[in-house]
């Protein structure tokens, strides 16, 4: 449950930093948030020992793109995190 809360908070924090419209729409960004959240939950359930590493990477992405007002940049953050989770 703690992992789900951390995932949701991280995803929500990055999503809320995005205010302006661009090449990536709000709907696309919302889908990416949902997909990444699901992927994180699955990865942690599959290998709980990687939870800290995964959350650190999610935090890194959040910090990297924090304050952006460009949805394309936010989408890029979620794409990078999704790629990391596929490894």
C-alpha positions in Angstrom: 0.0 0.0 0.0 2.9 2.4 0.8 4.3 1.8 -2.7 1.0 2.6 -4.3 0.8 5.8 -2.3 4.3 6.9 -3.3 3.6 6.1 -7.0 0.4 8.1 -6.9 2.0 11.0 -5.2 5.0 11.1 -7.6 2.8 10.8 -10.7 0.3 13.4 -9.4 3.1 15.8 -8.6 4.6 15.7 -12.0 1.2 15.9 -13.7 0.3 19.0 -11.7 3.4 20.8 -12.8 2.2 20.9 -16.4 -0.1 23.7 -17.3 0.3 24.7 -20.9 -0.9 22.8 -24.0 1.6 21.6 -26.6 2.2 18.6 -28.8 1.3 16.2 -26.0 -2.3 16.5 -24.9 -3.7 16.3 -21.4 -5.4 13.0 -22.4 -2.1 11.5 -23.6 -0.3 12.7 -20.5 -3.0 11.2 -18.3 -2.7 7.9 -20.1 1.1 7.9 -19.7 0.6 8.6 -15.9 -1.8 5.6 -15.7 0.5 3.3 -17.7 3.6 4.2 -15.7 1.8 3.8 -12.4 0.6 0.4 -13.5 4.1 -0.6 -14.7 5.7 0.5 -11.4 3.1 -1.5 -9.4 3.7 -4.6 -11.5 7.5 -4.2 -11.3 7.4 -3.8 -7.6 5.1 -6.8 -7.1 7.3 -8.9 -9.4 10.5 -7.9 -7.5 9.9 -6.1 -4.2 13.6 -5.7 -3.7 13.7 -3.2 -6.6 11.0 -0.9 -5.1 13.6 1.6 -3.7 15.5 1.7 -7.0 12.3 2.2 -9.0 11.0 5.0 -6.7 14.4 6.7 -6.9 14.2 6.7 -10.7 10.7 8.1 -10.6 11.8 10.8 -8.2 14.7 11.6 -10.5 12.4 12.0 -13.4 10.0 14.2 -11.3 12.9 16.4 -10.3 14.3 16.6 -13.8 11.0 17.9 -15.2 9.7 19.7 -12.2 8.3 23.1 -12.9 7.9 22.5 -16.6 4.9 24.1 -18.3 5.3 22.1 -21.5 3.2 19.0 -21.7 5.7 17.6 -24.3 8.4 17.7 -21.6 6.1 16.0 -19.1 5.2 13.3 -21.6 9.0 12.8 -22.3 9.5 12.3 -18.6 6.9 9.5 -18.5 8.3 8.0 -21.7 11.8 7.9 -20.1 10.4 6.3 -17.0 8.5 3.7 -19.0 11.6 2.8 -21.0 13.5 2.4 -17.7 10.8 0.1 -16.4 11.0 -2.1 -19.5 14.7 -3.0 -18.7 
